Amino acid sequence: MANEIWIVPFFGQSHLFPLMELCKHLASRNFKAVLVISSEFSSSIPSSLRQYPLVEIAEISEAAAPPSDSSSPPQEPSSQPLHKHHARYSQIAVGLDKLLHDPDSVRRRPLCAVVDMMMSWTSEVFNRYEIPAVNFFTSGACSAAMDYAMWKSHPLDDIKAGETRLLSGLPEEMAITVSDLKRQSRDGPQGGSKSFFPPLQPPRTKFGPPRHHPAYPGDKPPWVEEVEPCVGVMINTCDDLEHPFIKYVSDEIEKPVWGVGPLLPEQYWKSVGSVLHDREIRTNRKSNLTEDEVNQWLDTKPSGSVLYISFGSLVGPNKEEHEILAEALEASARPFIWVVQANAGLWPPGPRRPALPEEAYFPHGLDARVGKRGLIIHGWAPQLLILSHPSTGGFLSHCGWNSTVEAIGRGVPFLAWPFRGDQYPNAKLVVSHLKVGYLISEDLSRTIKEEDITRGIEKLLSDEDMKQRAVKLSGKFEHGFPTSSVAALDAFGDYLGHKNKASCHLPFVLVG
């Protein structure tokens, strides 16, 4: 049997990038890491990874997908993205079967498959070939632990105003309040799933039954079923950030859990203590400003004085809240960098039609009114540069996991403004457990007010204790990639070695 590990990512860069880094870590431990992707995502793979020793890119051609079923009912326009994912699911499933069933299958059959949780149904394909599968969580452990603990504590709708409800097995500061539950009014069917995953399902084919993902807290988390056929779980986090949550997940599923992250680019860890230029890592996409222009602007500002504002590429404030944010930034005396996405204010799009680009929000005239105090970036922003620059003093963020760990590693405290899914537990982790940030409002179910933002900005940027806690937390990574994650990756390799010899589960669980 070949000393190979196959890695199956979900579609999208936030899923692909961490698993590309995982390939490198596995290859450095003398495993051949085979990244299995759809050929349509070939351009997302940098040439440096293709040339990396012991890393192979296995592309599955679109021709692998079975023909569409003409008897299927026509799709509504709003469901086209989901239908497209179903076609990709079938393509991947057929492609995996071909790769595993080719004449060279004795050599090709891997020791193990690491599958993105959003692709967990592929574990059924690997199980047919008696290949153990490990599920990979792109986000952190807190979101999975909170989902599970809230499900076990269900029902929670009897919590009264001012009351907190402890979640058994989790730290006291993660107790649930009415405000935590009220967010479901904002994060419902249009706003996206409240669970760890968006509501996508594998196709109704032989490749696996449809999955039904919950939409509200207290429902059974989808990942509980998804991990059942797997031998263990990898999570894109580390013991230094999420020890109690990694342990909780491990205890509940009674399987090995390895915290192997944060899986950020090698250059991120090598540049600790210095300014990191994104051009060394990421392709400079369309933007109104160059990286050098952003750096030069930051150089003119006092240390720790700048508020950086950036939300996710898919979700963020609605159009009304974008306008309120612009008014707050104008009213504030603090310097700021605001990244305005091309689709700003368009989430969620209308129920019957996609939102039109010309309907997007842009703060016309704000740059003239604030002068050199503000920098408005339209499009791509050099986030790693901004977070690592000494002038940056705070981060107004949606608390997506990648942004969260990038800022934590650079000692930048948060003003948290989550909108959907795992962003809420990520924000709770940052604010309540790690204590390196504030929430934009205690009631995230309502429209944010201008005074929420201005008050939050002042509170964050004037809190020296908060800044020191953030710097102290980042100090855990002063030597680079977390030592606990190095140990977890080593333990995973040992696990595979023992499992390969004994063909059975090992009676240990490594936390961290």
Secondary structure as GFF3:
##gff-version 3
##sequence-region A 1 512
A	DSSP	beta_strand	4	8	.	.	.	ID=ss1
A	DSSP	alpha_helix	13	27	.	.	.	ID=ss2
A	DSSP	beta_strand	32	38	.	.	.	ID=ss3
A	DSSP	three_ten_helix	39	44	.	.	.	ID=ss4
A	DSSP	alpha_helix	47	50	.	.	.	ID=ss5
A	DSSP	beta_strand	55	60	.	.	.	ID=ss6
A	DSSP	three_ten_helix	62	64	.	.	.	ID=ss7
A	DSSP	three_ten_helix	77	79	.	.	.	ID=ss8
A	DSSP	alpha_helix	80	100	.	.	.	ID=ss9
A	DSSP	alpha_helix	105	108	.	.	.	ID=ss10
A	DSSP	beta_strand	112	116	.	.	.	ID=ss11
A	DSSP	three_ten_helix	117	119	.	.	.	ID=ss12
A	DSSP	alpha_helix	122	128	.	.	.	ID=ss13
A	DSSP	beta_strand	133	137	.	.	.	ID=ss14
A	DSSP	alpha_helix	141	152	.	.	.	ID=ss15
A	DSSP	beta_strand	164	165	.	.	.	ID=ss16
A	DSSP	three_ten_helix	172	174	.	.	.	ID=ss17
A	DSSP	beta_strand	176	177	.	.	.	ID=ss18
A	DSSP	alpha_helix	178	182	.	.	.	ID=ss19
A	DSSP	three_ten_helix	183	185	.	.	.	ID=ss20
A	DSSP	alpha_helix	222	226	.	.	.	ID=ss21
A	DSSP	beta_strand	232	235	.	.	.	ID=ss22
A	DSSP	alpha_helix	239	253	.	.	.	ID=ss23
A	DSSP	beta_strand	257	259	.	.	.	ID=ss24
A	DSSP	alpha_helix	266	270	.	.	.	ID=ss25
A	DSSP	three_ten_helix	278	280	.	.	.	ID=ss26
A	DSSP	alpha_helix	291	299	.	.	.	ID=ss27
A	DSSP	beta_strand	306	310	.	.	.	ID=ss28
A	DSSP	alpha_helix	319	331	.	.	.	ID=ss29
A	DSSP	beta_strand	336	340	.	.	.	ID=ss30
A	DSSP	three_ten_helix	357	359	.	.	.	ID=ss31
A	DSSP	alpha_helix	366	370	.	.	.	ID=ss32
A	DSSP	three_ten_helix	371	373	.	.	.	ID=ss33
A	DSSP	beta_strand	374	378	.	.	.	ID=ss34
A	DSSP	alpha_helix	383	388	.	.	.	ID=ss35
A	DSSP	beta_strand	392	397	.	.	.	ID=ss36
A	DSSP	alpha_helix	401	408	.	.	.	ID=ss37
A	DSSP	beta_strand	414	416	.	.	.	ID=ss38
A	DSSP	alpha_helix	423	428	.	.	.	ID=ss39
A	DSSP	pi_helix	429	433	.	.	.	ID=ss40
A	DSSP	beta_strand	437	439	.	.	.	ID=ss41
A	DSSP	alpha_helix	450	461	.	.	.	ID=ss42
A	DSSP	alpha_helix	464	474	.	.	.	ID=ss43
A	DSSP	three_ten_helix	475	477	.	.	.	ID=ss44
A	DSSP	alpha_helix	483	502	.	.	.	ID=ss45
###
